[in-house]
Amino acid sequence: MSVTMQYSTQSVLLLSLVPSIALATLDCRLEGPVLPKPTSLSESPAFQAAAANLTQVLDAAVSGPINAGWAVENTSFSLAVVSFDQQDAGVPVWEYHHLAEGKTRGTEVLGRDLQYLIGSISKVVAVYLLLKSGVDLDAPVVGFLPALGDADSTIPWQNVTLRMLASYLGGAPANYGFSEFYFLKDVFLAQGLPPIDDSDYPPCGVIGLNSGCSNKEFLVGMTSSYPVSAPMEGRPAYSNTAFVVLGMALEAFTGKNYTQLVREVFSNPLHLQQGMGHETTTRHISIYIN
């Protein structure tokens, strides 16, 4: 009897730990102390002193007394600190802007309302549009883009879902046409690499050789490109083409172009009046970020 009681007591003790273990696994806080949200930053003497000091340091970095560590004459940038309780939602509590002297085109005035062209960091927006669209993430992409269902395709697109594309697990190549620079062929030759015939380049999208790819040309290219991995096998492989295909699929599903989707689903709800797709003019642009 004593043995049975001892076993039962141990079982009760172990079971009593289960809720604690379960709770511990759900604790997803960032490590470190949990501090309250700062309020009234613009009125805080500590913040004002830190902001003034940072402004002085940045002034020294872009004017020369401090070695900035980058080509100041070729680098435009904007920094801002915002607070959830700032008096004007459109005016940061602190901001700093530097316009590169060596710029060749774009804006002449740098400020908080300027548009910065962004590149690959906008992929998170594409994923957000995907999630908000209501489309079945596990639907094969060929259901939206039948052209990818070519029986002779070197990539098994019929096995690639929207979820795989958004996760870099679809096996799509990194690029097609874009990022190939025709003028670098002489550099490659000088490094001892064999010559490349023009016909060896993609038929579109190669800077300095041909024009950009139409949707049809791009999809044809995706059926003749080789996969970097089998779908859902191996590690995620970074791919720009995966997001081009994903964007086309979203357009087919919603009946709207990508710029419309960005504006309706992302920019307008966040009151980003200056946030848009690619249609804009260079006089409103400072720099392209990738």
Secondary structure, 3 states (H helix, E strand, C coil): CHHHHHHHHHHHHHHHHHHHHHHHHCCCCCCCCCCCCCCCHHHCHHHHHHHHHHHHHHHHHHHCCCCCCCCHHHCCEEEEECCCCCCCCCCCCEEEEECCCCCCCCCCCCCCCCEEEECHHHHHHHHHHHHHHCCCCCCEHHHCCHHHHCCCCCCCHHHCEHHHHHCCCCCCCCCCCCCCEHHHHHHHHHCCCCCCCHHHCCCCCCECCCCCCCHHHHHHHHHHCCCCCCCCCCCCCCCHHHHHHHHHHHHHHHCCCHHHHHHHHHHCCCCCCCCCCCCCCHHHEEEEEC
